[in-house]
Amino acid sequence: MGDVRTFLATVVLSACASAAFTLVLVHPRQYPIARATHALEYRQRSTPLPEEPRVSPPLRVLFVGNSYTKGNRLPEMVRRLASAGGPELSVRASVIPTARLRTHWARKQAVWSIQANHYTHIVLQGHSLSPVQRAEELTDYALRFAKLGQARGSRTVLYATWPRKPTDEIYRIERGVETPEAMQRQIESVYLNIADRVDGWIAPVGRAFLKARSDAPEIKLFGPDGEHPSRRGSYLAACVLYSVLTGSSPVGLDYAPPKVPRAHALTLQQIAWDAVTPFAR
């Protein structure tokens, strides 16, 4: 039997921070998420698949990022997916437009939030060009946030973003990233290295975007600027994040944002799960 079928962000906290929903799962499919050993290789976790249905403990998730996180109320989408399929999950967000993780560390709001709360997971989303142009800086500040979170019992989740559109000038000025596929490999390599160093998990959002571009080109994932996600793009990212945070497939969940057709939602759910499963054992 399949799985049973949530953001108004401020700089520091989302308005839905205190929202939490408790649901009893009926025969959920749970998959432990493996961490990366090094670039594009994965280590199988020793945790076995559960033999009996169970209710996961409440998840308390902090999102740290920029417009790729704030846009279309992404954390709220994740909460709504968990409301539809479980487990109980609440979200908070610290978002600064155009910010790098270095910016968040300097401005301290996310730091204070981590120190003052007990989050089960901290989702880190660096600037979309940082893996290409500032990999050492991104790694440095991701490690700082991860260490801070670990002291409070939090698991780090790396939100690996998508490559720029094929016509972007980045492919002319940066060596080694002449195509979106090459840029995606660089993004994943940097985030996988961080994940391995902090015993963290990677959310392969960019991989899901490339797969959607190939498998479902009729679904428009980007807004007018060709860089920031459309509502469908944010929903795809939310499905990936839901899968990684909970270990459960989003396929068949009955939540979809307004103006996202059911058929598109189902397609994006499956693409998200297909992108995540190489990380699951």
C-alpha positions in Angstrom: 0.0 0.0 0.0 1.4 3.4 -0.9 1.9 6.4 1.4 -1.0 8.2 3.1 -1.8 11.3 1.4 3.2 22.7 5.6 5.3 30.9 4.8 5.2 34.1 5.0 8.9 34.5 5.6 10.5 37.3 7.4 14.2 37.8 7.7 14.3 35.6 10.7 11.1 33.6 11.3 8.2 32.5 9.2 4.7 33.4 10.4 3.9 29.7 10.4 6.7 28.9 12.8 4.5 27.6 15.6 2.2 25.5 13.3 2.5 21.8 13.8 0.3 19.0 12.7 0.1 15.5 14.0 -1.1 12.7 11.7 -1.0 8.9 12.2 0.6 7.2 9.2 -0.9 4.1 7.7 1.8 1.8 6.3 4.2 4.5 5.3 7.2 3.8 3.1 10.2 5.1 5.0 13.7 5.3 3.4 16.7 6.3 5.4 18.7 8.8 3.5 22.4 8.1 3.0 25.1 10.7 3.3 27.8 11.1 0.6 31.2 9.7 1.0 32.7 12.0 -1.6 31.7 13.6 -4.9 28.9 11.5 -6.5 29.5 8.4 -4.4 27.2 7.4 -1.6 27.5 5.4 1.6 24.7 3.1 2.7 23.4 3.8 6.2 23.1 0.9 8.6 19.5 1.8 9.6 17.2 -1.0 8.2 13.9 -0.3 6.6 11.1 -0.4 9.3 9.1 -3.6 9.2 6.0 -2.0 10.9 4.3 1.3 10.3 5.4 4.0 12.8 4.9 7.6 13.5 8.2 9.6 13.2 9.0 12.1 16.0 8.1 15.7 15.3 10.5 17.4 13.0 11.5 21.1 13.6 13.2 22.5 10.5 15.0 25.8 10.1 15.6 27.0 6.5 18.5 29.4 5.9 18.8 30.8 2.4 17.8 33.6 0.0 15.1 34.1 -2.6 15.4 30.5 -3.8 14.1 29.6 -0.4 11.7 32.5 0.2 10.1 32.4 -3.2 6.6 30.9 -3.4 6.8 30.2 0.3 8.9 27.1 -0.1 9.1 26.1 3.6 5.4 26.3 3.8 5.0 24.0 0.9 7.2 21.5 2.7 5.1 21.8 5.8 1.9 21.3 3.8 3.3 18.1 2.2 4.1 16.8 5.6 0.6 17.7 6.7 -0.7 15.6 3.9 1.6 12.6 4.3 3.2 12.9 7.7 5.2 13.1 9.9 4.5 16.1 12.1 6.7 18.9 10.9 7.1 22.6 11.7 9.1 25.2 9.9 11.0 28.4 10.5 13.0 30.5 8.0 15.9 33.0 8.0 16.0 34.4 4.5 17.9 37.4 3.1 17.5 38.2 -0.7 20.7 37.5 -2.7 22.5 36.3 0.5 25.4 33.9 0.7 25.8 31.8 3.9 28.6 34.3 4.8 25.9 37.0 4.9 23.7 35.0 7.2 26.7 34.3 9.6 27.6 38.0 9.7 24.0 39.2 10.4 23.5 36.7 13.1 19.8 36.1 13.0 20.1 32.5 11.8 22.9 32.0 14.3 20.7 33.3 17.2 17.8 31.2 16.0 19.9 28.0 16.1 21.3 28.8 19.5 17.9 29.5 21.0 16.0 26.5 19.6 16.3 22.8 19.2 15.8 22.1 15.5 15.9 18.5 14.2 17.2 19.8 10.8 18.8 22.9 9.4 18.4 23.3 5.7 21.3 25.4 4.2 20.9 27.0 0.8 23.9 29.0 -0.4 24.0 31.5 -3.2 23.4 29.7 -6.5 26.8 30.7 -7.9 28.8 30.0 -4.7 29.6 26.4 -5.7 31.2 27.7 -8.9 32.7 31.0 -7.8 33.2 30.8 -4.1 33.4 27.1 -3.2 35.8 27.5 -0.4 33.8 30.3 1.2 30.6 28.2 0.9 32.2 25.2 2.4 33.7 27.3 5.3 30.4 28.8 6.3 28.4 25.7 5.8 30.8 23.9 8.2 30.3 26.7 10.7 26.5 26.4 10.6 26.7 22.6 10.7 29.0 22.7 13.8 26.6 25.2 15.5 23.6 23.0 14.7 25.3 19.8 15.8 26.0 21.3 19.2 22.2 21.6 19.5 21.4 18.2 18.1 20.5 19.3 14.5 21.1 17.4 11.3 22.4 19.5 8.4 20.6 19.3 5.0 22.3 20.9 2.0 19.9 22.4 -0.5 21.8 21.8 -3.8 20.3 24.3 -6.2 19.9 24.2 -10.0 22.2 25.4 -12.8 21.5 28.6 -14.6 19.7 28.7 -17.9 21.7 27.6 -21.0 22.1 31.2 -22.2 23.5 32.6 -19.0 26.9 34.3 -19.3 28.3 32.1 -16.5 29.0 29.5 -19.1 31.2 31.9 -21.0 33.2 33.2 -18.1 33.8 30.2 -15.8 36.1 27.4 -16.9 34.8 23.9 -16.4 31.1 24.9 -16.4 30.4 25.4 -20.0 26.9 23.7 -19.9 24.1 23.4 -17.3 25.0 19.7 -16.8 28.6 20.7 -16.0 27.4 23.4 -13.6 25.2 20.9 -11.9 28.1 18.5 -11.5 30.1 21.2 -9.8 27.2 22.2 -7.5 26.6 18.6 -6.4 30.3 18.0 -6.0 30.7 20.9 -3.6 27.6 20.1 -1.6 28.4 16.4 -1.4 31.8 17.2 0.0 30.2 19.4 2.7 27.6 16.7 3.4 30.3 14.1 3.9 32.3 16.3 6.3 29.4 17.1 8.5 27.6 13.8 8.4 24.8 15.7 6.6 22.3 15.0 3.9 22.0 16.5 0.4 18.7 17.6 -1.2 19.4 17.2 -4.9 17.0 19.9 -6.1 19.1 20.8 -9.1 19.2 17.2 -10.2 15.4 17.1 -10.1 15.3 20.3 -12.2 17.4 18.8 -14.9 15.4 15.6 -14.9 12.2 17.6 -15.2 13.6 19.6 -18.1 14.3 16.3 -19.8 11.2 14.3 -18.8 8.5 17.0 -18.6 9.6 20.0 -20.7 6.0 21.2 -20.8 6.2 22.1 -17.1 7.7 25.5 -16.7 10.0 25.5 -13.7 11.2 29.1 -13.9 9.8 32.6 -13.5 10.2 35.4 -16.1 13.9 35.9 -15.3 14.8 32.3 -16.2 16.6 31.9 -12.9 14.2 32.0 -10.0 11.7 29.2 -9.7 8.1 29.4 -10.7 5.5 28.0 -8.4 5.9 24.6 -10.1 9.7 24.9 -9.6 9.3 25.6 -5.9 6.9 22.8 -5.6 9.4 20.4 -7.2 12.1 21.7 -4.7 9.6 21.2 -1.8 9.0 17.6 -2.9 12.7 16.9 -2.9 13.1 18.5 0.5 10.1 16.6 1.9 11.6 13.3 0.7 15.0 14.0 2.2 13.7 15.3 5.5 11.2 12.6 6.1 12.6 9.6 4.2 9.2 9.2 2.6 8.0 9.4 -1.0 5.8 12.3 -2.0 4.2 10.4 -4.8 0.4 10.5 -4.4 0.2 13.1 -1.7 -2.9 15.3 -2.3 -1.3 18.6 -1.6 -0.4 20.9 -4.5 -0.2 24.7 -4.4 -2.8 26.8 -6.1 -2.6 27.0 -9.9 -0.5 23.8 -10.0 -2.6 21.2 -11.9 -3.0 17.8 -10.3 -1.4 16.1 -13.3 1.7 18.4 -13.0 1.9 17.9 -9.3 1.9 14.1 -9.7 4.6 14.3 -12.4 6.8 16.6 -10.2 6.3 14.3 -7.2 7.6 11.3 -9.1 10.5 13.3 -10.6 11.5 14.5 -7.1 11.4 10.9 -5.7 13.4 9.6 -8.7 16.1 12.3 -8.0 16.3 11.4 -4.3 16.3 7.6 -4.5 20.0 7.3 -5.5 20.7 8.7 -2.0 18.3 6.2 -0.3 19.1 2.7 0.8 
